[in-house]
Every structure is written in structure tokens, then in C-alpha cells.
Amino acid sequence: MQHDPDALPHLLTLFDLEPVGADLFIGQSLDLGFRNLFGGHILGQSLKAAALTCGDRRAHSLHAYFLRGGDAQSPVHYQVDRIRDGNSFSVRRVTASQHGKAILILSASFQVDEPGFEHQVAMPEVPAPEGLKTFVELTRPQPATGGDRKITSARAIEIRPVPADALRPCAGAGEPAQAVWLRARGEVGDDQSLQRSLLAYASDFALLSTAMLPHGVGYYTPGMVMASLDHAMWFYRDVRIDDWLLYVMDSPAAGHARGLARGNIFSRDGTLVACVAQEGLMRITGQSSGTGTPQAAR
């Protein structure tokens, strides 16, 4: 896929939310070629809206529920409720809405910087990103449209999958586990609220597909309907999404048309910067369906 030098600068402008009222912000949408507005886009903008009301406190966790498929052609309104401001923590609730209806609700907690006990899991040994190919699957035509519309997700965020056999020391062949290197295609700056919001945005790419690996199905399988249901994230270090990050994912369970996926995100030097969990809808229907996160499939 040809690199678009304007993709990241354009994405950054979309995270510069417009204040329009008391703790009310508007964010513009971006059509990536999915069936609906990309779920990570709503997630990241919601976190940014919450951060705008928290001063210099940094997000340490978020929990979100996707309620409806978003419209990629319309702006999103983000109403922030200031739940609590304590000595060390601030809690915010964000309602993202379009056309007068809520499409996502997010709770996020922010913390002052303070020291404490430290430990982490080790980053698996995998090939360096420079020798790997980009996530070309994301640029294939969507079978649901039948046209030449492309999924353009990887333009602002570069994604390079780790070959499956490179993960076998920590995950047996055929098990629901995968890893990708990812980074923004250019400089983002030092603002941690933006860095963490963009990581929340990028954390929705590829995660749910981990739960499909044992079943021989994917986004393009005829009749496959997928949608993020909820998303949780915890931050343990400052983030630099404009440098390579390793996203190591697994899926402990699937059932009742739902799959659970988890992820650990490491900086290139092996430092664990964030942990992620997501449950999503995985449903086979009688009709072919395109992809999108989330879809109006509930």
C-alpha cells in the first residue's frame, strides 16, 4: 500500500476536539472503509474528551461499551460528566452520541504521577519490525460492497504482523494468539493525553480477530458479523505511539456468539506500557456481511 503522508496529520486534527459547551466536545469522523465508524476512533476521541477535563492527570484506565454502530460521515458529540476529583484520582464518564442517540459510553480514571511497586511480564522474543511486511489484508476490497472500496486503516497507523511461527515458543500452533508491531506514521508530540488516546484508537485494530483464529473464519468469511461489545484498557507507562510498539494478543475463551481477547502492549525495549481486554460479537448469519467496529448487529 502506498504511504499517504497526509494521513497522520489529518488524524491528529480529528483528535483536536472542538469545545461547544460545558464539558461538551465535538469530534469529526473518519471513513476508513469499514461498514461503520471505526470503534477505536470513538474510543480514542472519548478518552481525549475526558482528558480535556482532568488537567495534568494522566489516564490510567478506561472501560467502554459500544452501543450502536457509528456513522462515519457525521460528527460525534462527547458529553463529559465529572464524577469525582480526589486527591490522587479523577473519574470521568463520557457519552458519545450521533443523531441524538448514544453510540458509546466510557468511564475513565486519571491519576497523579506517584511511585509504587513495579513488576511486569516479559515481552516475547519476536522478529524486529523492519524485516516484516505491512498488514496488507487491511487494504483488500470489502466483499460486502462488491466494489473497489478499500479499507484504509493502516495509513495513519502502520501495522506489521509477526509471523505465526515466531510466536510458537509462547503459543502452540493453531492457538488463538497473534502479535503485531504498530506505530504512527510520523511524529505525534509529547502530549500524553494525545499519545494515550491514539493508543486506545490503535488498540482496536486486529484484537477481536484473535478470537477467530481457532475457528478458521475471519472478517471476510461470508456471513460473518463482528462487532466490539466492550473495551477496557490500563496504562502503566508513558506512551510513544510514534515509535514501534509490540501488541501481543490472545483469546482465552469464546462462546454464545461472543469472543474474548486480551492484549499486552510493549515498547521496543520490552517495557510493558498498557494492557487491553475486549469482548466482541462473533456471529455467523445466513447473509454475507462486511466488517466494521462496531456494527449495528445487536
C-alpha positions as CSV (number, residue, x, y, z in Angstrom):
1,M,0.0,0.0,0.0
2,Q,1.3,3.4,-0.9
3,H,2.0,5.6,2.1
4,D,-0.2,8.7,2.4
5,P,2.0,11.5,4.1
6,D,-1.2,13.4,5.0
7,A,-2.9,10.5,6.8
8,L,-1.4,11.1,10.2
9,P,-1.6,14.9,10.2
10,H,-5.3,14.5,9.3
11,L,-5.9,12.0,12.0
12,L,-4.3,14.3,14.6
13,T,-6.6,17.2,13.6
14,L,-9.5,14.9,14.3
15,F,-8.3,14.4,17.9
16,D,-8.2,18.2,18.4
17,L,-11.8,18.2,19.7
18,E,-13.9,21.3,19.5
19,P,-15.4,22.6,22.8
20,V,-19.1,23.6,22.2
21,G,-20.5,23.8,25.8
22,A,-20.0,22.8,29.4
23,D,-17.7,19.7,29.1
24,L,-19.2,19.1,25.7
25,F,-17.0,18.5,22.7
26,I,-17.4,17.6,19.0
27,G,-15.1,15.3,17.1
28,Q,-15.1,14.8,13.4
29,S,-15.4,11.3,12.0
30,L,-13.1,9.4,9.5
31,D,-14.3,6.9,6.9
32,L,-11.8,4.1,6.9
33,G,-13.8,1.9,4.6
34,F,-15.5,-0.2,7.3
35,R,-19.2,-0.7,7.4
36,N,-19.5,1.8,10.3
37,L,-17.3,4.4,12.0
38,F,-14.3,2.5,13.3
39,G,-14.8,1.7,17.0
40,G,-11.3,2.7,18.0
41,H,-12.0,6.2,16.6
42,I,-14.9,6.7,19.1
43,L,-12.9,5.1,21.9
44,G,-9.8,7.4,21.4
45,Q,-11.8,10.6,21.0
46,S,-13.9,9.7,24.1
47,L,-10.7,9.3,26.1
48,K,-9.4,12.6,24.7
49,A,-12.6,14.4,25.7
50,A,-12.3,13.1,29.3
51,A,-8.6,14.1,29.4
52,L,-9.5,17.7,28.5
53,T,-11.3,18.0,31.9
54,C,-8.6,16.4,34.0
55,G,-5.7,18.9,33.8
56,D,-2.3,17.2,34.1
57,R,-3.6,13.9,35.5
58,R,-3.0,11.0,33.1
59,A,-5.4,8.3,32.1
60,H,-4.6,5.0,33.8
61,S,-7.7,3.0,32.9
62,L,-10.8,3.1,30.7
63,H,-13.9,0.9,30.4
64,A,-16.3,1.3,27.4
65,Y,-19.4,-0.2,26.0
66,F,-20.2,0.1,22.3
67,L,-24.0,0.6,21.9
68,R,-24.7,1.3,18.3
69,G,-22.8,1.4,15.0
70,G,-21.3,4.9,14.3
71,D,-21.9,6.9,11.2
72,A,-18.5,7.6,9.5
73,Q,-20.0,10.6,7.7
74,S,-21.2,12.5,10.8
75,P,-19.5,14.2,13.7
76,V,-19.7,12.8,17.2
77,H,-20.8,14.7,20.3
78,Y,-18.9,13.9,23.5
79,Q,-20.6,14.8,26.8
80,V,-18.2,14.5,29.8
81,D,-19.6,14.1,33.3
82,R,-17.2,14.9,36.2
83,I,-17.9,12.0,38.5
84,R,-15.2,12.7,41.1
85,D,-12.0,14.6,41.7
86,G,-10.0,13.2,44.6
87,N,-6.5,13.9,46.0
88,S,-5.0,11.3,43.6
89,F,-7.6,10.2,41.2
90,S,-10.2,11.8,38.9
91,V,-13.1,9.8,37.4
92,R,-15.0,10.8,34.2
93,R,-17.9,9.4,32.3
94,V,-18.3,10.1,28.6
95,T,-21.3,9.6,26.4
96,A,-20.6,9.7,22.7
97,S,-23.7,10.3,20.6
98,Q,-24.7,10.9,17.0
99,H,-28.1,11.9,15.7
100,G,-29.4,12.2,19.2
101,K,-28.6,8.6,20.2
102,A,-25.7,7.3,22.4
103,I,-23.3,5.1,20.4
104,L,-20.7,4.6,23.2
105,I,-20.4,5.1,26.9
106,L,-16.9,5.3,28.5
107,S,-15.7,5.5,32.1
108,A,-12.1,6.6,32.6
109,S,-9.9,7.2,35.6
110,F,-7.0,9.6,35.8
111,Q,-4.2,9.7,38.4
112,V,-1.4,12.0,39.6
113,D,2.1,10.7,39.0
114,E,3.2,8.7,42.0
115,P,5.8,5.9,42.7
116,G,4.9,2.4,43.8
117,F,5.7,-1.3,43.5
118,E,6.7,-2.5,40.0
119,H,6.7,-5.8,38.1
120,Q,5.7,-6.9,34.6
121,V,5.5,-10.0,32.3
122,A,8.4,-10.3,29.8
123,M,8.0,-9.3,26.2
124,P,8.3,-12.4,23.9
125,E,11.2,-12.6,21.6
126,V,10.0,-11.8,18.0
127,P,11.5,-10.5,14.8
128,A,12.1,-6.8,14.6
129,P,9.5,-4.8,12.7
130,E,11.9,-3.6,9.9
131,G,12.0,-7.0,8.3
132,L,8.2,-7.6,8.3
133,K,5.5,-6.8,5.8
134,T,2.7,-4.4,6.5
135,F,-0.8,-5.5,7.2
136,V,-1.8,-5.9,3.6
137,E,-5.1,-7.6,4.5
138,L,-6.5,-4.2,5.6
139,T,-6.3,-2.8,2.1
140,R,-8.3,-5.6,0.4
141,P,-11.6,-4.7,-1.2
142,Q,-14.6,-5.5,1.0
143,P,-16.6,-8.4,-0.2
144,A,-19.7,-6.9,1.2
145,T,-19.6,-3.9,-1.1
146,G,-18.6,-5.8,-4.2
147,G,-16.8,-2.7,-5.4
148,D,-13.3,-1.3,-5.2
149,R,-13.8,0.4,-1.9
150,K,-10.7,-0.1,0.3
151,I,-10.1,-0.4,4.0
152,T,-7.5,2.3,4.7
153,S,-6.9,1.6,8.4
154,A,-3.2,1.3,8.1
155,R,-2.5,4.7,6.5
156,A,-2.0,6.7,9.7
157,I,-1.1,3.7,11.9
158,E,1.4,1.3,10.4
159,I,0.8,-2.4,11.4
160,R,3.2,-5.2,10.7
161,P,2.1,-8.7,11.8
162,V,4.6,-11.0,13.4
163,P,4.7,-14.4,11.6
164,A,2.7,-17.1,13.5
165,D,5.7,-19.5,13.8
166,A,7.7,-16.8,15.6
167,L,5.1,-17.0,18.5
168,R,5.1,-20.7,18.9
169,P,7.6,-20.7,21.8
170,C,4.8,-18.9,23.8
171,A,1.7,-20.1,21.9
172,G,1.3,-23.5,20.3
173,A,0.4,-23.8,16.6
174,G,-3.2,-23.1,16.0
175,E,-3.8,-21.5,19.3
176,P,-5.7,-18.1,19.5
177,A,-2.6,-15.9,19.8
178,Q,-1.0,-13.3,17.5
179,A,1.2,-10.2,17.7
180,V,1.7,-7.1,15.6
181,W,4.2,-4.2,15.6
182,L,2.4,-0.9,15.3
183,R,3.3,2.8,15.2
184,A,2.1,6.1,14.0
185,R,3.5,7.1,10.6
186,G,5.2,10.3,11.8
187,E,5.7,12.4,14.9
188,V,2.9,12.9,17.4
189,G,4.5,15.1,20.0
190,D,4.9,14.9,23.8
191,D,1.2,15.3,24.9
192,Q,0.5,12.2,26.8
193,S,-3.3,12.7,26.6
194,L,-3.0,12.6,22.8
195,Q,-0.5,9.7,22.9
196,R,-2.7,7.6,25.1
197,S,-5.8,8.5,23.1
198,L,-4.1,7.4,19.9
199,L,-3.0,4.1,21.5
200,A,-6.6,3.5,22.5
201,Y,-7.6,4.2,18.9
202,A,-5.0,1.7,17.6
203,S,-5.7,-1.0,20.2
204,D,-9.0,-1.8,18.4
205,F,-7.2,-2.9,15.3
206,A,-6.8,-6.7,15.0
207,L,-7.7,-7.5,18.6
208,L,-11.0,-9.3,18.2
209,S,-9.7,-11.3,15.2
210,T,-7.5,-13.2,17.7
211,A,-10.7,-15.0,19.0
212,M,-11.4,-16.3,15.4
213,L,-8.0,-18.0,14.9
214,P,-9.0,-21.5,16.2
215,H,-12.2,-21.5,14.1
216,G,-10.9,-20.9,10.6
217,V,-13.0,-17.8,10.0
218,G,-12.2,-14.1,9.5
219,Y,-13.6,-10.7,8.8
220,Y,-14.2,-11.7,5.1
221,T,-15.8,-15.0,5.8
222,P,-19.3,-15.0,4.1
223,G,-22.0,-14.4,6.7
224,M,-19.5,-13.3,9.4
225,V,-20.8,-10.5,11.6
226,M,-18.4,-9.0,14.1
227,A,-18.7,-6.0,16.4
228,S,-16.9,-4.8,19.5
229,L,-19.1,-5.0,22.6
230,D,-16.9,-3.6,25.2
231,H,-13.3,-2.5,25.6
232,A,-11.0,-2.0,28.6
233,M,-7.5,-0.6,28.8
234,W,-4.9,0.0,31.6
235,F,-1.9,2.3,31.1
236,Y,1.3,1.6,33.2
237,R,3.9,3.7,31.4
238,D,4.1,6.8,29.3
239,V,3.3,6.0,25.7
240,R,5.2,6.8,22.5
241,I,2.9,5.6,19.7
242,D,5.3,7.3,17.2
243,D,7.8,4.6,18.0
244,W,7.4,0.9,17.4
245,L,5.1,-0.9,19.9
246,L,4.6,-4.7,20.1
247,Y,0.9,-5.7,20.6
248,V,0.8,-9.3,21.9
249,M,-2.8,-10.7,21.8
250,D,-4.5,-13.9,22.9
251,S,-8.1,-15.2,23.4
252,P,-8.9,-17.3,26.5
253,A,-12.5,-18.1,25.5
254,A,-15.3,-17.9,23.0
255,G,-19.0,-18.9,23.3
256,H,-22.6,-17.8,22.9
257,A,-21.6,-15.8,19.8
258,R,-19.0,-13.8,21.8
259,G,-15.3,-13.9,21.9
260,L,-12.9,-12.5,24.5
261,A,-9.5,-11.1,23.5
262,R,-6.7,-9.7,25.6
263,G,-3.5,-7.8,24.7
264,N,-0.3,-6.6,26.2
265,I,1.5,-3.6,24.6
266,F,5.3,-3.3,24.9
267,S,7.7,-0.6,23.9
268,R,10.5,-1.7,21.8
269,D,12.9,-2.0,24.8
270,G,10.5,-4.6,26.4
271,T,8.7,-2.3,28.8
272,L,5.0,-3.1,29.3
273,V,3.1,0.2,28.7
274,A,-0.5,-1.0,28.5
275,C,-2.9,-3.9,28.9
276,V,-6.1,-4.4,26.9
277,A,-9.2,-6.6,27.0
278,Q,-12.2,-6.7,24.7
279,E,-15.3,-8.9,24.2
280,G,-16.9,-8.9,20.8
281,L,-19.8,-10.3,18.8
282,M,-18.8,-13.2,16.5
283,R,-21.9,-14.4,14.7
284,I,-22.4,-16.3,11.5
285,T,-25.6,-15.3,9.7
286,G,-27.3,-16.5,6.5
287,Q,-26.2,-13.5,4.6
288,S,-22.8,-12.1,3.8
289,S,-21.8,-9.2,5.9
290,G,-19.0,-6.7,5.7
291,T,-16.7,-5.7,8.6
292,G,-16.8,-2.8,10.9
293,T,-16.3,-1.9,14.6
294,P,-18.9,-1.7,15.8
295,Q,-21.8,-2.8,13.6
296,A,-25.5,-2.4,14.2
297,A,-25.8,-6.1,14.7
298,R,-27.3,-6.4,18.2
